[in-house]
């Protein structure tokens, strides 16, 4: 296939990206427990501006009604969609 390159199939990870590539969402401070009426689910609040810019302290548990007031229904859906603790960390990763 490629005669000149012996390591063409290897991936290069830049040093500043390595931290985000090796950590998971479960280790991030933006992964919180979103409490609904009957159950609580993990969710990522990095999409909400006041938490992403650290204007407000990121709580360990937040009520779904508070997210509805800040980000609306689509913001709540996005937070719950990104709430898998086993996923690789995103660009907003901050350790707890």
Number of C-alpha atoms within 10 A of each C-alpha: 4 7 6 7 8 8 8 9 7 7 7 7 10 9 9 8 10 11 16 17 16 9 18 18 23 20 16 19 18 26 27 24 21 24 17 12 8 5 8 15 14 19 25 24 28 25 17 18 13 15 15 17 12 11 9 10 10 17 13 11 15 17 13 18 16 13 19 14 11 13 19 12 14 11 17 23 14 17 23 20 12 18 21 16 17 11 12 16 19 15 11 14 21 18 13 9
